[in-house]
Amino acid sequence: MKISFNNYNMATATGYGHASNKIVNTLTLNNFDVRYEDNNSDIEIFFGHPEDYVFFNKDSIKIGYTAWESTSMVKVWKEKLEMIDEMWVANQFCKDVFSKYTDKNIVVVPHGVDKTFTPQKRTYDGTLKFLHIGYPALRKNLYDVVNAFLDLYEGREDVTLTIKAYGKSNLDQYTHIPNINIIAEDYTSFEMVKLMKDHHCLVYPSLGEGFGLIPLQCLATGMPSIVTEGWCDYVKYAEDLKIDSTLKGHRFTSIHPGLMFEPNYNTLIEKMKYVEDNIEMLLEKYYDQAPDIIAEYDWEKIIVTHFNDVKQRFNL
């Protein structure tokens, strides 16, 4: 089976780039025949938004692999979906959305974690360290994170918030707050893992995720993680820290038409306070469950199993 990736994304600091890198490397290490933009492959995969889909072999099986975050898709995408034979998505929410627009077979192919993300037995020395990752992606909701943190902990020296942003983002409006730390440069995967392991709790009230790699990675290290319930397929691993959410209109409609999951701000406050009051118990609990997360979401197992199934399903 000859596999062509038609938009191999090297920007590993992004979700698409990280996932592309892991999928291609896993396939290569397991002796699959992987090419790039090849016009002689049995199966072509475009990992990105439908507006960009491009394929090179008229006789190939064409796959669109797309992550999306709102309940409606961009109108011009509908005709692009006619190009493909099958669609892959990373979570059930995406499958439900795209099922409204195409009768093509839709397969959920979740993302995963690799051996970089290992459980860390964290200690609590009296200073509680919260972490938020993802700015300048506005849907990841830094606005609520900062407001909730300041409502609870402004002026406290024993509780801190680190904001990990990307692409030299400008967050000067927060630099004057003593217990908020800003990291605005890109990190390697190893630096990201160390950052996660240096903190006690992820705060991630995102309005929508096509999968949600960041919380899964944090959970795999044993980090308690506060996440929005609506889009999260692995919420069973954060059941006591999930944020109630409601599908509502939002301020990002020019990018994401339709509805997104609005997290309940009061629930966010409650969960952060719950973490503060129960941090030692939560650190032990989340450390103990991390091996189960790693086993269920092992990148290699997910990718090899899926592509073996593809080979059989299409008789390649």
C-alpha positions in Angstrom: 0.0 0.0 0.0 1.6 3.3 -1.2 0.5 6.2 1.0 0.9 9.8 -0.1 0.6 12.7 2.4 -0.2 15.7 0.3 0.4 18.5 2.9 3.0 17.2 5.3 3.1 20.0 8.0 6.5 20.6 9.6 5.2 23.2 12.0 5.3 20.9 15.0 4.4 23.7 17.5 0.8 23.5 16.1 -1.7 20.7 16.5 -1.8 19.8 12.8 2.0 19.9 12.5 2.6 17.8 15.6 0.0 15.2 14.5 1.3 15.1 10.9 4.8 14.5 12.2 3.7 11.7 14.6 1.6 9.9 11.9 4.3 10.0 9.2 7.1 9.0 11.6 5.0 6.1 13.0 4.1 4.8 9.6 7.7 5.0 8.4 9.1 3.2 11.5 6.5 0.5 11.0 7.6 -0.1 7.4 4.6 1.5 5.6 5.4 3.0 2.2 5.0 6.8 2.8 5.5 9.4 0.1 4.7 13.1 -0.3 2.5 14.6 -3.0 3.0 11.5 -5.0 1.0 10.8 -8.2 1.5 7.1 -8.1 0.1 6.2 -4.6 -2.8 3.9 -3.8 -4.1 6.2 -1.1 -3.7 10.0 -0.8 -4.3 11.8 2.5 -4.8 15.5 2.9 -4.6 16.5 6.5 -6.1 20.0 6.7 -9.2 22.0 5.9 -11.3 21.1 2.9 -10.7 24.4 1.1 -7.1 23.2 0.6 -7.7 19.6 -0.4 -5.5 18.6 -3.4 -4.9 15.2 -4.9 -2.6 14.0 -7.7 -3.7 10.6 -8.8 -7.1 10.3 -10.4 -7.2 6.6 -9.6 -6.2 6.8 -5.9 -8.4 6.5 -2.8 -8.7 10.1 -1.6 -9.0 10.9 2.1 -9.7 14.2 3.7 -8.5 14.3 7.3 -9.9 17.3 9.1 -10.2 18.7 12.6 -12.9 21.4 13.2 -14.2 23.3 16.2 -17.7 24.6 15.5 -21.1 23.2 14.6 -21.2 24.5 11.0 -18.6 24.4 8.3 -17.4 27.0 5.8 -19.9 27.0 2.8 -17.2 26.5 0.1 -16.1 23.2 1.8 -19.2 21.3 0.7 -18.1 20.9 -3.0 -14.6 20.0 -1.8 -16.0 17.1 0.2 -17.2 15.7 -3.2 -13.5 15.1 -4.1 -12.9 12.5 -1.4 -13.8 8.8 -1.0 -13.7 8.9 2.8 -13.3 11.4 5.6 -11.3 11.1 8.7 -11.8 13.2 11.8 -10.1 13.2 15.2 -13.2 13.2 17.6 -16.9 12.4 17.7 -17.9 16.1 17.7 -16.2 16.5 14.2 -18.0 13.4 13.0 -21.4 14.7 14.1 -20.7 18.1 12.4 -19.5 16.7 9.0 -22.2 14.1 8.9 -24.7 16.9 8.3 -22.9 17.9 5.1 -21.8 14.6 3.4 -22.9 11.0 3.0 -19.3 9.9 2.7 -18.0 7.4 5.3 -16.6 9.3 8.2 -14.0 7.5 10.5 -12.9 8.8 13.9 -9.1 8.6 14.0 -8.1 10.1 17.4 -4.7 11.6 18.1 -2.5 10.3 20.8 0.6 10.6 23.0 4.1 9.2 22.4 6.8 8.1 24.8 7.9 11.7 25.3 4.9 12.1 27.7 5.5 10.1 30.8 3.9 10.3 34.2 5.6 12.6 36.7 5.0 12.3 40.4 4.6 16.0 41.3 5.1 17.5 44.7 3.3 20.4 46.3 5.5 22.7 48.4 2.9 25.3 49.3 2.9 27.2 46.0 0.1 26.1 43.5 1.1 26.4 39.9 -1.6 26.7 37.2 -0.8 26.5 33.5 -2.6 27.6 30.4 -1.4 26.8 26.8 -2.6 27.9 23.5 -2.7 31.7 23.0 -3.0 33.4 20.4 -5.8 30.9 19.4 -8.6 32.9 20.9 -11.0 30.0 21.2 -8.7 28.5 23.8 -10.1 31.2 26.0 -7.2 32.9 27.8 -9.6 35.7 28.7 -11.7 33.5 31.1 -8.5 31.9 32.5 -7.0 35.2 33.5 -10.2 36.7 34.8 -10.9 33.5 36.9 -7.4 33.5 38.2 -7.5 37.1 39.2 -11.0 36.8 40.8 -9.5 34.0 43.0 -5.9 34.8 43.5 -5.0 38.4 42.7 -2.3 39.5 45.1 -1.5 35.9 46.3 2.2 34.9 46.3 1.4 31.2 46.9 -0.6 30.7 43.6 0.7 31.4 40.2 -0.5 31.2 36.6 1.9 30.5 33.7 0.6 31.5 30.2 2.4 29.6 27.5 1.8 31.3 24.1 3.2 30.8 20.6 4.8 32.8 17.9 6.2 35.6 20.1 2.7 36.7 21.1 2.3 40.0 22.8 0.8 39.7 26.2 2.2 43.0 27.7 -1.2 43.6 29.4 -0.4 40.9 31.9 3.3 41.5 32.6 2.6 43.8 35.5 0.8 41.1 37.5 3.3 39.6 39.9 1.8 36.1 40.0 1.3 35.7 36.3 4.3 34.4 34.2 4.4 34.8 30.4 6.3 32.5 28.0 5.9 33.8 24.5 8.4 31.9 22.5 8.1 28.5 20.8 9.3 25.4 22.7 10.5 22.1 21.6 8.5 19.0 22.5 10.9 18.2 25.3 10.7 21.8 26.7 6.9 21.5 26.6 7.0 18.3 28.5 9.2 19.9 31.2 6.9 22.9 31.4 3.9 20.6 32.0 5.8 18.6 34.6 6.8 21.8 36.4 3.2 22.8 37.0 0.3 21.3 39.0 -2.8 21.9 36.9 -3.8 22.8 33.4 -6.6 25.3 32.9 -8.2 24.8 29.5 -11.7 26.2 29.1 -11.6 26.0 25.3 -14.7 26.8 23.3 -13.9 24.1 20.8 -11.2 21.5 19.8 -10.9 19.3 16.8 -9.4 16.8 19.2 -7.6 18.6 22.1 -3.9 17.4 22.1 -2.8 19.7 24.9 -5.0 18.4 27.7 -4.4 14.8 26.7 -0.7 15.4 26.8 -0.9 17.0 30.2 -3.1 14.2 31.5 -0.6 11.6 30.2 2.0 13.3 32.5 -0.3 12.9 35.4 -1.4 16.5 35.5 -4.9 17.4 36.8 -6.6 19.2 33.9 -9.6 21.5 33.9 -11.3 21.0 30.5 -14.5 22.0 28.7 -16.8 18.9 28.6 -18.6 19.4 25.3 -15.8 18.5 22.7 -13.7 16.3 24.8 -13.8 12.5 24.0 -11.5 11.6 26.8 -13.4 13.6 29.5 -13.7 10.4 31.6 -10.1 11.1 32.6 -11.0 14.5 34.0 -14.5 13.8 35.3 -14.0 15.7 38.5 -12.5 18.7 36.7 -14.8 19.1 33.7 -16.4 22.4 33.0 -20.1 22.4 32.1 -20.7 24.0 28.7 -23.5 25.0 26.4 -23.6 25.2 22.6 -24.0 28.9 21.9 -23.3 31.7 19.4 -19.8 33.2 19.9 -17.5 36.0 18.8 -15.5 34.0 16.3 -18.2 33.4 13.7 -16.1 34.8 10.8 -13.7 31.9 11.4 -16.0 29.3 12.9 -19.6 29.5 11.7 -22.3 28.0 13.9 -22.1 27.3 17.6 -19.3 26.5 20.0 -19.1 25.2 23.5 -19.3 28.1 25.9 -17.8 27.1 29.3 -19.7 28.0 32.4 -17.5 30.7 34.1 -18.8 29.9 37.6 -18.0 26.2 37.1 -14.4 27.3 36.0 -14.1 29.2 39.2 -15.4 26.3 41.2 -13.0 23.8 39.6 -9.9 26.0 40.2 -10.9 26.4 43.8 -11.5 22.7 44.1 -7.9 22.1 42.8 -6.5 24.5 45.4 -8.4 22.7 48.2 -7.6 19.2 47.1 -4.3 19.5 45.2 -2.4 16.7 47.0 -5.2 14.2 46.5 -5.6 15.2 42.9 -1.9 14.9 42.1 -1.9 11.3 43.4 -5.1 10.4 41.6 -4.1 11.8 38.2 -0.6 10.3 38.5 -2.1 6.9 39.1 -4.4 7.1 36.1 -1.8 8.3 33.6 -0.7 4.8 32.5 -4.3 4.0 31.5 -4.3 7.2 29.3 -1.0 6.3 27.7 -2.2 2.8 26.9 -5.5 3.9 25.4 -4.1 6.8 23.4 -0.7 5.3 22.3 0.1 7.0 19.0 1.8 3.9 17.5 -1.1 1.6 18.4 -3.7 4.0 17.1 -1.9 4.6 13.8 -0.8 1.1 13.0 -4.2 -0.4 13.9 -6.0 2.2 11.8 -3.8 1.9 8.7 -3.9 -1.9 8.8 -7.7 -1.6 8.9 -7.5 0.8 5.9 -5.4 -1.7 4.0 -8.0 -4.4 4.6 -11.1 -2.2 4.1 -9.9 -1.0 0.7 -8.3 -4.3 -0.3 -4.9 -2.7 -0.9 
